[in-house]
């Protein structure tokens, strides 16, 4: 009897609890409807804002990666705002505060854990905004020389002139010096040459200038310069300088090769000598005495010994 009485009391208590929950659910049902409706509107609004902003930015922005980053952040931000408003409608303000605090803690932890990735990411954003170089430019940085193939928000891909592709972190590229050879579309070539001391220097300048007039890809609007800069051991040295159009490394290499060929042919046609290296060895002094005198004494000693040995054999 007591068993059935306890079971009835438990059932009545559970039923009352369910009725209370049902009453509360009915009371908050309009709020749930409003929260769901707000989330639907938020998703639609976020999509429309993202699409409209994307069409606008694509007209002016040059970095697709940066545009995608901004659109993603904008879309996510609108969704978070709508989500927090929905929680507020359901009177879950404490949950909102707890979520914000949790997001802050998680953000700090992730910042310390992935600081290198974050640094590369921020460097990629700055590079995308400032655009100091673009895909196709010929650059040299961090001891790598080649053409930029791809720029992302984390790495930059460089194809070297020997064929290898190097993936450089944006942080490394951002912090180290970088030389961009393609920014102006032209490049100067310096050819170093040495001529004999017997040559007429002004005549050599004229011959070299005429020889370089029709070099491959030469910029005709800039003068050819032939400047002497040193007295060498066996030659007078000069540099022939001229400018060429530059978009690929082969433009520079082929123009320099063509210039060397033309200078050599011009020198041969005008009997201008490119001397071989000359070295003069001086054996005049050794140990404070003249080497020639020491050799003479050594020769006389050898001669005397030879004569003495011959005479002894004759006597025997």
Secondary structure, 3 states (H helix, E strand, C coil): CHHHHHHHHHHHHHHHHHHHHHHHHHHHHHHHHHHHHHHHHHHHHHHHHHHHHHHHHCCCCCCHHHHHHHHHHHHHHHHHHHHHHHHHHCCCHHHHHHHHHHHHHHHHHHHHHCHHHHHHHHHHHHHHHHCCCCCCCEEEECCEEEEEEEECCCEEEEEECCCCEEEEEHHHHHHCCEEECCCCCEEEEEEEEEECCCCCHHHHHHHHHHHCCCCCCECCCCCCEEEEEEECCCCEEEEEEEEEECCCHHHHHHHHHHHHHHHHHHHHHCCCCCCCCCCCCCCCEECCEEHHHHHHHHHHHHHHHHHHHHHHHHHC
